[in-house]
Amino acid sequence: MDELLAQFLIESRELVDKAVDDLLALEKTPNNRERLEDAFRAFHTLKGGAGIVEFAAMQEALHCAEDAFAAARAESRSVSALDIGNCLSCLDQVLEWLGTIEQSGAIPPDADAGDIVALFARAGAQQKASAAPRTAGDGWLAGLLAAHASAASTARSAVRYTPEADCFFRQQDPLARIAALPGLLAVDIGPRVPWPKLDDLDPFSCNLTITALFATSPAEVAAALGDESRHAVIEAVSDRTRAIDAESLARKAAQILEAQLQLLAPAGEPHPQGRVASAGLVAANVLRHLGRSAESEAVATAAAVSIAEGRLEPLVEAIAAAMKGPTSAAAGASAARRKDVGQTMRVGADRIDALVRLTGELIVAKNSLGHSVKVAEQQVSDLAVPLKSQHAALDRLVTELQRAVVAMRVLPLRTAFQRFPRLIREISAELDKPAALVIDGEDTEADKAIVETIVEPLVHLLRNALDHGVEDGATRAQAGKPAVATIRLSAARDGEHVVIEVTDDGAGIDVTKIRQAALDRNLKAPEALAAMSDEEALDLVFLPGFSTAKTVTHLSGRGVGMDVVRTAVARLGGQVELRTAAGRGTTVRVTLPFSVLVTQVMTVEAGGQVFGIPLDAVVETLRVDSDRIFAVGAAHAIVLRDRTIPLLRLANVLTGRPNDHSDDSGPIVIAELDGQLGAVQVDRIGGRMDIILKPLDGLLAGVPGLAGSALLGDGGVLLVLDLAEVVQ
Amino acid sequence: MADDTPKRVLVIDDATLVRRYYRSALERAGFEVAEALNGVEALEHLLAARFDLLVVDVNMPQMDGLSFLQTLRAKSLPLSSTPALVTSTESAPQRIAAASAAGANFYVVKPLHAEALVQYASLLCGIRHG
């Protein structure tokens, strides 16, 4: 794939995540202008990217989403739920395309944005039908607030009153009616339709639209207006609408500053001092009014310099700098965000993985250098001393490198968590169980391998929590619980561990039902079950057989796929625990190691079984002719570069059979073991793999020759040998 | 300059209704207001007392707003640096450019709502927030 397309993939994925985040936040707080702007920007940037790589379908799809936002922005209304759903579908489509690009390395030629376009077209028509009168009138509120800035700051409601044309005949005085309402702050009067020519004017027909701001709440205004509220639109004036007002102040300020630069623009003849001084004074005043005193003073000083020296530049530069600077706190925040971005560099995950792999290989190379040092020492070579010190330096550097690489692989769990709000939204809709996901500690960091692998088990846990943990609406109401269930996903660092908890406020797990289910499926003998404590019984949900049958879903607890969760977590070297309180909910606690020490192993086959040998012990592999293997007493040895190395046949060692070398055709692994070389003959040499080595526990804990085990991707177990012990 | 001294605004407009409207709006917002009917009267006011802001109409008898501003800006400091907000019913870009050339700090197309006037005056006089 070409570099540009690769970069496009990285960036687009990030933007999609960002946009989903923003959309979900918008769904919660539809009036959040900042989020709306953020989402709009994300879509806009995505579209821009698609344009650069010439991906027309994606451009077209995103254009529709962008339009939906632009409409919401222009009409200063909130984004509708419909729009949000459509935008999410649009992003899904984008993700699908991105996946195709990743696999095929090219832009799918048959990509078609038709479905997405149709989706938005339908929504647009619907919106127009239902909201046309409203959107048309929405501008009045912003206008009213802008026109009455100081009243707007205390207003709680705004009214747009359009009295009936024949109201005069009913002895009504619309303006007096409004003026008599409690809490009136400001009033504007205008024609409902443009005034006709004087000759055509019907003075007995009321052609007025009265807009007004009140300090009283919309409900109070409606009550005071009584029957006439039929002809009035009453809007609550929220902080959102006030924000528009603050925006207008910032805009006015920016315009005035711009005008001062205009005043200072070079002309044919030098400007009179009064002109320059007034520009400086006004610019400083504007900044002071905005509360930006430091910049205000800088401008005032620059103005003094400009006047004294007869040069415009100092003042022009000072004003221009102030205009570039923050015009509001929000702009300041986004500037800070930009700075953050500047300090990080985007690198593809595969490049970091490559670095990890290379570091691993470097460790192996370093280890074999250690072996050469020993050879040099034994041969009393002049090189032994410098080699040894170089080896020590290399050893230190490689260790540091390894640590740095591990640190580079650390990611905040947010990258895993950010897809969950959407997941909960979907499951909750699917099951018709309203639920809110509360995320805590998403900044907690963990190794990339953990962050990536934990997603699936967590999906299981979250799904379980909603499906089996949270009760249906009726049951919750009966128990006096809020209709919207709370599912809490929290993460925290605990020493060398990362602890992730999924908690629901559902019914909890009924242990007696667990016992019954275990009995029904013949998982345990009745006596064994009876002897179990409640905690032990609860642990039964992790048994593989527990999850498959249908009856389990009737349990008022969880149980679906818990064995899968435990296996996945165990593969990462972690543990899963379950706590439950009847009627109050369930907590699943996942404890994971902070950093996953990836061990590179070489797989070998001996006696029909596959084993792993830690690669850092391996010096080299070779094949020797059987005539170079000779017996030394009861044992065997080979000669390699003038050295005699004891040789063992792995299959024989492991099975405890005598060391017979009747079949000497297998390849030989030369390993360094406690400073000595040893040769191990195997049946076949497999490939290399990265594993997470888990020390053995339980029955196998004391077995010599085994360094540990690792769970393989297919669920199988790989036993990793400790060659030093094997040879002994 | 102490911040609690009220800012002084000179409203220069030949239309009495406009002067009244501006005056009441500005006074309600805490400004001190004086009125002048044209540029000549305005200069007389300015030579007698210091103002923080001029609100200037363009079309006025005797001395129009832009000639007035040109004259003002050529005088000595600090008088000549008094901020000026020009209000006019004309919105053509060349009129706005002409006002800028004459030394207007800002140009607003009428009608100018009371609240907007107060906001502009607060910005141009540099009244501290809160």
Interface residues (C-beta under 8 A of the other chain):
Chain A: A146 A147 H148 A149 S150 A151 A152 A186 S248 L249 K252 A253 Q255 I256 A259 Q260 Q262 L263 A267 P272 Q273 G274 R275 A277 S278 A279 G280 L281 V282 A284 N285 V286 L287 R288 H289 L290 G291 S296 I307
Chain B: A29 L72 R73 A74 K75 S76 L77 P78 L79 S80 S81 T82 P83 A84 S100 A101 G103 A104 N105 F106 Y107 H113 A114 E115 A116 V118 Q119 Y120 S122 L123 L124 C125 G126 I127 R128 H129
